[in-house]
Amino acid sequence: MCVRSRLYCGRILSMKLKAYRKKLEFSYSIGVYPTIELIKHRFNDVLSVLVRSDAKTNAGAREIIDTLSLHHMKYSISDKAIRRITPKENIYAVGLFRKYETPLDPALNHVVLVNPSSHGNVGTIIRTMLGFGLQDLAVISPAADSFHPEVIRASMGARFQVRCQNFDGFQEYSHAFPRAYYFFAKEAETSIDTVSFDTPFSLVFGNEGRGLNKQQTDDSALVRIPQKAGIDSFNLAISAGIAMYEATKKTVT
C-alpha cells in the first residue's frame, strides 16, 4: 500500500525491515491503537501496514483490516517482519509511515521542550497536550526524536494529531514566535497558582536532568510548581501536565 508514491513505497517494502533508526525516511506505529490513530489522522502518509498471521483474533487488528479494506488498501501478513521491527510480544499490527513536517500555528498556544532526552516523556506530554486542547509542540535540539516509535507508542498515537516542529536553538524558536513565555523552574519565586496566562502563550520546560539554563529564560517569567521537600523535582511529563492544566483550566471543559 502506498498513497503518495508507488515507487517510494516499493523501495521501502523491498527492504528487509528492521528496528527503527533515526536516519530512516520513515517510522513505525507499533501496536494496534497507535496504528489505528495513524490511519485515522495521517492516512496520506501511510506506506504500509503489517499484521500478524493471527491478527483477526484481535478486535483492534480486525478494525485495522476492515478500515484498509474499506479504502481498497492492502496490508501485509508478516510475523517475521514484525519481530524484526520490535521484540515486544503481542504486537498484532505495525504501521509504516512517511515522516512529515507540520509547522506550528503562530496564533495558538505552544508547549516548548528544550533538549528533552526521554522518548517516553515526549510521548506522554504529547498525549497530555491533546487532553488539554493543545496541538503545537516545539522541540529544541539536541533532543529525543519525536518520530521514534517509543514516542508514538507513549503518546498512544496522539503524535499524529499534534503539530511538532524542531528548532536548532531556543533563540530560533523565540524569534519566530513572539508571545507570552512562561519558563518552568523549581527555583522560581512566582508560584503557578498566582499566574494569569496571557494568550497565545508558550510553556517552556528544560531537560530532565539540567532544566533550563540562564540563557534560555527571562527572570520575570519564571514559574514554580509548588512541591514538598520529600523529592528533588517532579518528572518532566508530570510538570508539563500540571502546567498545562493550570494554563488551560478556564478554557477546557
ZADO-531411 format. One record per residue: residue in one letter; x, y, z of N, C-alpha, C in turn. Coordinates in nm, 3 decimals, padded with zeros to 5 digits. Layout:
N
A,X,Y,Z,X,Y,Z,X,Y,Z
...
***
This chain:
253
M,00.085,-00.119,00.000,00.000,00.000,00.000,00.088,00.123,00.000
C,00.057,00.218,-00.086,00.127,00.344,-00.085,00.038,00.451,-00.142
V,00.032,00.567,-00.077,-00.058,00.672,-00.121,00.015,00.775,-00.204
R,00.127,00.826,-00.154,00.196,00.935,-00.220,00.280,00.890,-00.339
S,00.353,00.780,-00.326,00.446,00.740,-00.430,00.462,00.590,-00.434
R,00.416,00.527,-00.544,00.428,00.382,-00.556,00.574,00.339,-00.563
L,00.658,00.417,-00.632,00.800,00.383,-00.641,00.865,00.389,-00.505
Y,00.836,00.495,-00.430,00.893,00.510,-00.296,00.846,00.397,-00.206
C,00.718,00.367,-00.213,00.662,00.260,-00.132,00.725,00.126,-00.169
G,00.742,00.101,-00.298,00.803,-00.023,-00.342,00.945,-00.038,-00.290
R,01.018,00.074,-00.287,01.155,00.070,-00.235,01.157,00.038,-00.087
I,01.064,00.097,-00.013,01.057,00.070,00.131,01.025,-00.077,00.156
L,00.924,-00.128,00.085,00.878,-00.264,00.111,00.976,-00.369,00.061
S,01.064,-00.330,-00.033,01.163,-00.425,-00.082,01.281,-00.439,00.015
M,01.291,-00.345,00.111,01.395,-00.352,00.211,01.363,-00.462,00.312
K,01.466,-00.512,00.378,01.445,-00.604,00.488,01.421,-00.519,00.612
L,01.296,-00.500,00.645,01.260,-00.409,00.754,01.322,-00.455,00.885
K,01.368,-00.358,00.963,01.430,-00.389,01.091,01.400,-00.277,01.189
A,01.459,-00.284,01.307,01.432,-00.187,01.412,01.458,-00.045,01.363
Y,01.384,00.049,01.417,01.389,00.189,01.376,01.527,00.250,01.399
R,01.568,00.334,01.304,01.686,00.417,01.317,01.650,00.558,01.272
K,01.705,00.657,01.338,01.667,00.796,01.313,01.691,00.837,01.169
K,01.793,00.782,01.104,01.827,00.824,00.968,01.726,00.775,00.864
L,01.638,00.684,00.902,01.538,00.634,00.807,01.442,00.746,00.767
E,01.388,00.735,00.647,01.292,00.833,00.598,01.150,00.803,00.645
F,01.134,00.693,00.716,01.001,00.652,00.763,01.014,00.604,00.907
S,00.899,00.588,00.971,00.898,00.536,01.108,00.783,00.438,01.123
Y,00.766,00.388,01.246,00.667,00.284,01.272,00.569,00.326,01.382
S,00.445,00.287,01.365,00.349,00.288,01.476,00.337,00.143,01.520
I,00.383,00.116,01.640,00.390,-00.022,01.688,00.273,-00.049,01.782
G,00.189,-00.141,01.741,00.072,-00.175,01.821,-00.057,-00.136,01.751
V,-00.165,-00.195,01.796,-00.294,-00.177,01.732,-00.345,-00.033,01.744
Y,-00.351,00.019,01.867,-00.413,00.151,01.884,-00.334,00.263,01.815
P,-00.200,00.271,01.831,-00.127,00.374,01.757,-00.145,00.363,01.606
T,-00.158,00.240,01.555,-00.175,00.222,01.411,-00.314,00.266,01.366
I,-00.415,00.242,01.448,-00.549,00.294,01.418,-00.545,00.447,01.410
E,-00.476,00.510,01.506,-00.465,00.656,01.506,-00.388,00.706,01.385
L,-00.285,00.635,01.344,-00.210,00.671,01.223,-00.302,00.672,01.101
I,-00.378,00.566,01.083,-00.468,00.554,00.968,-00.576,00.662,00.972
K,-00.625,00.690,01.092,-00.734,00.786,01.108,-00.689,00.929,01.080
H,-00.567,00.966,01.124,-00.527,01.106,01.121,-00.418,01.140,01.020
R,-00.340,01.040,00.974,-00.234,01.068,00.875,-00.243,00.967,00.762
F,-00.364,00.948,00.713,-00.391,00.845,00.612,-00.298,00.858,00.491
N,-00.275,00.981,00.445,-00.195,01.001,00.324,-00.046,00.977,00.344
D,-00.003,00.960,00.468,00.138,00.934,00.496,00.166,00.786,00.522
V,00.061,00.704,00.521,00.078,00.561,00.545,00.147,00.497,00.424
L,00.254,00.422,00.451,00.324,00.350,00.345,00.280,00.204,00.339
S,00.261,00.145,00.455,00.220,00.006,00.459,00.171,-00.026,00.600
V,00.097,-00.134,00.611,00.057,-00.186,00.740,00.088,-00.335,00.742
L,00.158,-00.377,00.847,00.190,-00.519,00.866,00.100,-00.573,00.976
V,00.046,-00.692,00.956,-00.034,-00.755,01.062,00.017,-00.897,01.083
R,-00.005,-00.947,01.204,00.033,-01.083,01.236,-00.061,-01.183,01.170
S,-00.015,-01.305,01.156,-00.096,-01.407,01.088,-00.225,-01.438,01.165
D,-00.223,-01.414,01.296,-00.344,-01.437,01.375,-00.413,-01.306,01.410
A,-00.394,-01.204,01.328,-00.446,-01.070,01.359,-00.597,-01.068,01.378
K,-00.668,-01.153,01.307,-00.814,-01.148,01.313,-00.869,-01.198,01.446
T,-00.779,-01.249,01.532,-00.823,-01.287,01.667,-00.825,-01.167,01.761
N,-00.774,-01.053,01.714,-00.767,-00.932,01.797,-00.864,-00.829,01.741
A,-00.949,-00.773,01.827,-01.053,-00.681,01.781,-00.995,-00.557,01.714
G,-00.890,-00.500,01.772,-00.830,-00.381,01.714,-00.768,-00.409,01.579
A,-00.700,-00.523,01.567,-00.640,-00.560,01.438,-00.748,-00.582,01.333
R,-00.861,-00.641,01.373,-00.972,-00.658,01.278,-01.023,-00.522,01.232
E,-01.027,-00.424,01.322,-01.070,-00.289,01.284,-00.976,-00.231,01.180
I,-00.846,-00.252,01.198,-00.748,-00.203,01.101,-00.771,-00.267,00.965
I,-00.785,-00.398,00.962,-00.806,-00.470,00.837,-00.934,-00.424,00.767
D,-01.040,-00.407,00.844,-01.168,-00.363,00.787,-01.157,-00.222,00.730
T,-01.085,-00.133,00.802,-01.069,00.005,00.755,-00.989,00.009,00.626
L,-00.881,-00.067,00.621,-00.799,-00.070,00.500,-00.878,-00.127,00.383
S,-00.955,-00.231,00.408,-01.036,-00.292,00.302,-01.139,-00.193,00.250
L,-01.197,-00.115,00.341,-01.297,-00.015,00.302,-01.238,00.086,00.205
H,-01.110,00.118,00.223,-01.042,00.216,00.137,-00.964,00.148,00.024
H,-00.988,00.018,00.005,-00.921,-00.059,-00.102,-00.770,-00.051,-00.091
M,-00.721,-00.059,00.032,-00.578,-00.055,00.058,-00.534,-00.189,00.113
K,-00.423,-00.236,00.064,-00.375,-00.368,00.103,-00.296,-00.361,00.233
Y,-00.283,-00.476,00.297,-00.197,-00.490,00.414,-00.113,-00.616,00.392
S,-00.005,-00.629,00.469,00.084,-00.744,00.455,00.080,-00.829,00.581
I,00.074,-00.958,00.564,00.081,-01.051,00.677,00.226,-01.095,00.688
S,00.292,-01.057,00.797,00.434,-01.090,00.810,00.476,-01.093,00.957
D,00.470,-01.210,01.017,00.514,-01.226,01.155,00.663,-01.197,01.168
K,00.742,-01.240,01.069,00.886,-01.222,01.075,00.925,-01.075,01.072
A,00.862,-00.999,00.983,00.894,-00.856,00.972,00.860,-00.784,01.102
I,00.747,-00.818,01.162,00.708,-00.755,01.288,00.809,-00.787,01.397
R,00.856,-00.911,01.401,00.956,-00.948,01.503,01.088,-00.877,01.480
R,01.122,-00.850,01.354,01.247,-00.776,01.327,01.234,-00.631,01.370
I,01.116,-00.575,01.354,01.094,-00.434,01.388,01.090,-00.413,01.539
T,01.026,-00.506,01.611,01.011,-00.488,01.756,01.020,-00.623,01.828
P,01.091,-00.626,01.942,01.097,-00.751,02.020,00.977,-00.767,02.113
K,00.889,-00.668,02.118,00.775,-00.674,02.210,00.680,-00.788,02.170
E,00.622,-00.848,02.271,00.526,-00.956,02.249,00.387,-00.898,02.223
N,00.301,-00.979,02.166,00.159,-00.944,02.145,00.140,-00.817,02.064
I,00.225,-00.797,01.964,00.208,-00.686,01.870,00.136,-00.741,01.747
Y,00.011,-00.701,01.730,-00.070,-00.755,01.621,-00.062,-00.670,01.494
A,-00.013,-00.547,01.505,-00.008,-00.460,01.387,00.105,-00.358,01.402
V,00.166,-00.327,01.288,00.268,-00.222,01.281,00.240,-00.138,01.156
G,00.233,-00.008,01.173,00.216,00.081,01.059,00.350,00.140,01.018
L,00.374,00.151,00.889,00.490,00.223,00.836,00.439,00.353,00.779
F,00.501,00.464,00.818,00.456,00.592,00.767,00.573,00.682,00.731
R,00.549,00.764,00.631,00.648,00.861,00.585,00.659,00.973,00.688
K,00.781,01.011,00.723,00.799,01.125,00.812,00.752,01.252,00.742
Y,00.695,01.344,00.817,00.633,01.462,00.758,00.662,01.584,00.844
E,00.642,01.702,00.786,00.665,01.827,00.857,00.530,01.893,00.888
T,00.520,01.951,01.006,00.397,02.019,01.047,00.435,02.150,01.118
P,00.443,02.260,01.046,00.477,02.389,01.108,00.376,02.426,01.216
L,00.424,02.494,01.319,00.339,02.534,01.429,00.245,02.647,01.387
D,00.131,02.654,01.454,00.034,02.762,01.430,00.072,02.880,01.518
P,00.108,02.995,01.459,00.151,03.110,01.539,00.040,03.173,01.622
A,-00.084,03.142,01.592,-00.196,03.203,01.664,-00.235,03.123,01.788
L,-00.181,03.002,01.803,-00.224,02.914,01.911,-00.117,02.901,02.020
N,-00.157,02.845,02.133,-00.065,02.823,02.244,00.029,02.706,02.213
H,00.152,02.715,02.266,00.252,02.613,02.239,00.306,02.553,02.369
V,00.355,02.430,02.358,00.441,02.370,02.459,00.579,02.362,02.397
V,00.681,02.399,02.475,00.819,02.401,02.425,00.905,02.311,02.514
L,00.969,02.212,02.454,01.058,02.123,02.526,01.201,02.151,02.482
V,01.284,02.196,02.576,01.422,02.230,02.545,01.512,02.110,02.578
N,01.566,02.048,02.475,01.658,01.934,02.487,01.603,01.817,02.567
P,01.478,01.776,02.544,01.428,01.658,02.616,01.505,01.534,02.572
S,01.530,01.442,02.664,01.610,01.324,02.629,01.531,01.194,02.631
S,01.414,01.195,02.692,01.337,01.071,02.707,01.224,01.063,02.606
H,01.226,00.958,02.524,01.117,00.937,02.429,00.984,00.917,02.502
G,00.988,00.847,02.615,00.866,00.824,02.690,00.805,00.953,02.741
N,00.889,01.045,02.792,00.838,01.174,02.839,00.775,01.253,02.725
V,00.842,01.257,02.611,00.789,01.333,02.497,00.654,01.277,02.454
G,00.643,01.145,02.445,00.516,01.085,02.406,00.406,01.110,02.506
T,00.437,01.100,02.634,00.338,01.125,02.738,00.291,01.270,02.736
I,00.385,01.362,02.717,00.350,01.504,02.709,00.259,01.531,02.590
I,00.286,01.469,02.477,00.202,01.488,02.359,00.060,01.440,02.386
R,00.048,01.325,02.450,-00.086,01.273,02.481,-00.160,01.368,02.576
T,-00.087,01.420,02.676,-00.146,01.513,02.772,-00.188,01.643,02.704
M,-00.107,01.689,02.609,-00.140,01.810,02.535,-00.279,01.801,02.474
L,-00.305,01.691,02.406,-00.436,01.677,02.342,-00.549,01.680,02.443
G,-00.523,01.623,02.561,-00.625,01.624,02.664,-00.662,01.763,02.712
F,-00.567,01.857,02.699,-00.591,01.996,02.740,-00.611,02.089,02.621
G,-00.633,02.034,02.504,-00.664,02.115,02.386,-00.547,02.187,02.324
L,-00.425,02.137,02.348,-00.304,02.197,02.289,-00.253,02.107,02.178
Q,-00.220,02.166,02.065,-00.180,02.085,01.949,-00.050,02.129,01.884
D,00.027,02.215,01.951,00.151,02.265,01.893,00.267,02.244,01.988
L,00.365,02.165,01.943,00.482,02.132,02.025,00.610,02.174,01.953
A,00.689,02.257,02.021,00.822,02.294,01.971,00.925,02.212,02.045
V,01.017,02.151,01.971,01.124,02.071,02.030,01.257,02.136,01.994
I,01.334,02.172,02.097,01.462,02.238,02.077,01.574,02.135,02.078
S,01.647,02.127,01.969,01.756,02.030,01.956,01.880,02.076,02.032
P,01.966,01.979,02.072,01.952,01.834,02.056,01.841,01.779,02.145
A,01.773,01.678,02.092,01.655,01.630,02.163,01.619,01.489,02.119
A,01.533,01.427,02.195,01.476,01.298,02.157,01.405,01.312,02.023
D,01.406,01.205,01.946,01.345,01.202,01.813,01.194,01.189,01.826
S,01.121,01.293,01.784,00.975,01.291,01.802,00.906,01.190,01.712
F,00.977,01.132,01.615,00.919,01.028,01.530,00.959,00.887,01.575
H,01.033,00.879,01.685,01.074,00.747,01.733,00.950,00.665,01.770
P,00.949,00.536,01.739,00.833,00.453,01.774,00.797,00.456,01.922
E,00.896,00.479,02.010,00.865,00.488,02.152,00.783,00.613,02.183
V,00.807,00.721,02.110,00.725,00.841,02.125,00.584,00.814,02.077
I,00.574,00.751,01.960,00.442,00.720,01.904,00.362,00.633,02.000
R,00.428,00.533,02.056,00.359,00.439,02.145,00.323,00.505,02.279
A,00.417,00.583,02.336,00.387,00.650,02.463,00.274,00.751,02.448
S,00.262,00.808,02.328,00.154,00.905,02.303,00.023,00.836,02.269
M,00.025,00.704,02.255,-00.091,00.625,02.212,-00.147,00.678,02.080
G,-00.055,00.720,01.992,-00.096,00.768,01.860,-00.134,00.914,01.856
A,-00.133,00.982,01.972,-00.166,01.126,01.973,-00.066,01.207,01.892
R,00.054,01.152,01.871,00.155,01.221,01.788,00.099,01.257,01.651
F,00.004,01.181,01.602,-00.049,01.205,01.467,-00.151,01.318,01.463
Q,-00.186,01.374,01.580,-00.279,01.488,01.584,-00.209,01.618,01.626
V,-00.082,01.609,01.659,-00.009,01.725,01.711,00.086,01.778,01.605
R,00.090,01.911,01.592,00.191,01.974,01.507,00.320,01.981,01.587
C,00.427,01.926,01.534,00.554,01.922,01.605,00.664,01.976,01.513
Q,00.737,02.075,01.561,00.842,02.136,01.480,00.970,02.144,01.560
N,01.081,02.108,01.496,01.212,02.113,01.560,01.283,02.244,01.530
F,01.359,02.291,01.628,01.437,02.414,01.614,01.579,02.387,01.662
D,01.676,02.452,01.597,01.816,02.429,01.632,01.855,02.492,01.765
G,01.779,02.589,01.811,01.805,02.652,01.939,01.683,02.729,01.985
F,01.679,02.762,02.115,01.563,02.833,02.166,01.549,02.971,02.103
Q,01.662,03.034,02.072,01.657,03.167,02.011,01.588,03.163,01.875
E,01.613,03.058,01.799,01.547,03.044,01.669,01.395,03.037,01.687
Y,01.353,02.960,01.786,01.209,02.949,01.812,01.150,03.081,01.860
S,01.213,03.146,01.956,01.157,03.268,02.014,01.151,03.382,01.914
H,01.246,03.386,01.821,01.240,03.489,01.715,01.123,03.464,01.621
A,01.091,03.337,01.599,00.982,03.303,01.508,00.845,03.324,01.572
F,00.840,03.317,01.706,00.710,03.324,01.774,00.716,03.421,01.893
P,00.705,03.552,01.866,00.697,03.649,01.976,00.563,03.637,02.047
R,00.564,03.620,02.178,00.442,03.591,02.252,00.472,03.594,02.401
A,00.378,03.555,02.484,00.400,03.543,02.628,00.469,03.409,02.657
Y,00.581,03.417,02.728,00.657,03.297,02.763,00.649,03.272,02.912
Y,00.637,03.143,02.949,00.637,03.102,03.089,00.739,02.990,03.104
F,00.848,03.021,03.175,00.959,02.928,03.190,00.947,02.857,03.325
F,00.945,02.724,03.323,00.922,02.649,03.446,01.054,02.603,03.507
A,01.076,02.646,03.633,01.197,02.613,03.706,01.165,02.606,03.854
K,01.219,02.506,03.924,01.180,02.487,04.065,01.233,02.597,04.155
E,01.337,02.673,04.109,01.392,02.781,04.191,01.319,02.914,04.171
A,01.220,02.917,04.084,01.147,03.041,04.056,01.072,03.089,04.181
E,01.054,03.219,04.192,00.982,03.276,04.306,00.831,03.278,04.283
T,00.788,03.294,04.158,00.645,03.304,04.128,00.581,03.165,04.123
S,00.479,03.144,04.206,00.410,03.016,04.208,00.305,03.011,04.097
I,00.288,02.895,04.037,00.198,02.881,03.923,00.054,02.918,03.958
D,00.013,02.900,04.083,-00.125,02.929,04.119,-00.154,03.079,04.127
T,-00.051,03.162,04.111,-00.071,03.308,04.112,-00.060,03.368,03.972
V,-00.036,03.285,03.872,-00.011,03.334,03.736,-00.139,03.342,03.656
S,-00.158,03.452,03.585,-00.265,03.464,03.484,-00.199,03.449,03.348
F,-00.238,03.348,03.276,-00.171,03.316,03.149,-00.230,03.397,03.035
D,-00.144,03.480,02.974,-00.184,03.557,02.856,-00.170,03.469,02.732
T,-00.261,03.484,02.639,-00.255,03.402,02.516,-00.224,03.491,02.395
P,-00.159,03.435,02.293,-00.105,03.299,02.292,00.018,03.288,02.381
F,00.031,03.176,02.448,00.145,03.156,02.537,00.230,03.038,02.493
S,00.351,03.034,02.549,00.440,02.919,02.532,00.482,02.874,02.671
L,00.457,02.749,02.702,00.500,02.688,02.828,00.632,02.618,02.800
V,00.739,02.664,02.867,00.874,02.619,02.831,00.933,02.534,02.944
F,00.982,02.416,02.906,01.039,02.321,03.002,01.178,02.279,02.957
G,01.267,02.260,03.054,01.404,02.222,03.023,01.425,02.072,03.022
N,01.551,02.037,03.005,01.593,01.897,03.003,01.563,01.828,03.137
E,01.539,01.697,03.131,01.504,01.621,03.251,01.607,01.634,03.364
G,01.734,01.640,03.329,01.837,01.647,03.432,01.886,01.787,03.463
R,01.899,01.870,03.360,01.961,02.002,03.377,01.861,02.116,03.391
G,01.739,02.095,03.349,01.642,02.203,03.349,01.675,02.306,03.244
L,01.640,02.432,03.268,01.668,02.542,03.177,01.792,02.617,03.223
N,01.872,02.664,03.129,01.986,02.747,03.169,01.948,02.895,03.159
K,02.032,02.981,03.215,02.002,03.124,03.226,01.982,03.189,03.090
Q,02.053,03.139,02.987,02.042,03.199,02.854,01.908,03.169,02.788
Q,01.836,03.074,02.842,01.708,03.034,02.782,01.588,03.092,02.856
T,01.610,03.172,02.959,01.498,03.216,03.040,01.494,03.368,03.058
D,01.380,03.414,03.100,01.358,03.553,03.139,01.314,03.549,03.285
D,01.394,03.609,03.375,01.365,03.600,03.518,01.224,03.647,03.552
S,01.174,03.743,03.477,01.040,03.796,03.507,00.930,03.698,03.471
A,00.964,03.593,03.396,00.862,03.497,03.353,00.888,03.357,03.407
L,00.974,03.345,03.510,00.999,03.215,03.570,00.881,03.175,03.658
V,00.841,03.049,03.647,00.725,02.998,03.721,00.765,02.871,03.795
R,00.716,02.859,03.918,00.746,02.743,04.002,00.618,02.663,04.028
I,00.632,02.531,04.024,00.523,02.442,04.065,00.552,02.401,04.209
P,00.470,02.442,04.304,00.498,02.412,04.446,00.507,02.262,04.470
Q,00.602,02.224,04.556,00.618,02.083,04.590,00.674,02.071,04.732
K,00.653,01.956,04.792,00.711,01.927,04.923,00.859,01.892,04.908
A,00.930,01.895,05.021,01.075,01.873,05.017,01.113,01.726,05.006
G,01.015,01.637,05.004,01.047,01.495,05.001,01.107,01.446,04.871
I,01.095,01.523,04.762,01.153,01.485,04.634,01.238,01.598,04.579
D,01.329,01.564,04.490,01.414,01.666,04.429,01.334,01.752,04.332
S,01.255,01.686,04.246,01.173,01.759,04.149,01.071,01.664,04.089
F,00.970,01.721,04.027,00.873,01.640,03.955,00.935,01.589,03.824
N,00.886,01.475,03.779,00.919,01.425,03.645,00.875,01.528,03.541
L,00.948,01.538,03.430,00.917,01.635,03.326,00.773,01.624,03.277
A,00.728,01.503,03.250,00.592,01.485,03.199,00.487,01.526,03.303
I,00.515,01.501,03.431,00.424,01.543,03.537,00.419,01.695,03.546
S,00.537,01.759,03.544,00.544,01.905,03.549,00.468,01.968,03.433
A,00.489,01.914,03.314,00.421,01.968,03.197,00.270,01.952,03.210
G,00.226,01.838,03.263,00.083,01.815,03.280,00.020,01.913,03.378
I,00.088,01.939,03.489,00.038,02.036,03.588,00.029,02.174,03.525
A,00.136,02.212,03.453,00.139,02.345,03.390,00.029,02.360,03.286
M,00.008,02.257,03.206,-00.097,02.263,03.104,-00.235,02.275,03.167
Y,-00.256,02.203,03.277,-00.385,02.212,03.346,-00.410,02.353,03.394
E,-00.312,02.411,03.462,-00.329,02.547,03.516,-00.349,02.650,03.405
A,-00.274,02.634,03.295,-00.279,02.734,03.188,-00.407,02.726,03.109
T,-00.473,02.610,03.109,-00.591,02.593,03.022,-00.720,02.568,03.099
K,-00.718,02.567,03.231,-00.835,02.522,03.307,-00.957,02.610,03.288
K,-00.938,02.733,03.244,-01.053,02.820,03.220,-01.115,02.799,03.082
T,-01.044,02.724,02.997,-01.093,02.704,02.861,-01.131,02.560,02.831
V,-01.081,02.464,02.912,-01.112,02.323,02.890,-01.227,02.283,02.980
T,-01.330,02.222,02.921,-01.445,02.178,03.000,-01.460,02.028,02.992
***
